Amino acid sequence: MTDTTHSSTGASIADKTDRLEEIIAQLEDGDLSLARAKELHTEGSTLLEELETELEIGDGEIIEHE
């Protein structure tokens, strides 16, 4: 088990998705302390919110991000 904290700042959508999959795998494995599971849950929730924002389709308009 790797006990590293990842920062999603500046990460690509693919990087965030990959990290989210790693988090899910670790949580499903169940070989974690409750504290570590909570940390991963928090990180995963943050990544999910970021991905939802980045991938939001909205009303069909094209939106350019700077």
C-alpha positions, 0 to 999 in steps of 0.5 A: 500500500502506498501512502502518498498524497496526490495533488490534483492541481494542474492534473489532466482529466486522465490523471485525475481519472487514473488517481480516482481509480487507484483510490477506489481500488485501495478502498475496495481492498479494505486493507486500510486504517479508518483514518486512511480510508477517510483521507482517501474518501476526501481526496476522491470526493474532491477529484470527483467534484473537479472532474464533474466541473471540468466535464460539465456539458451545460446547455450545449454551449462551447466554453473555453477555459483559460 
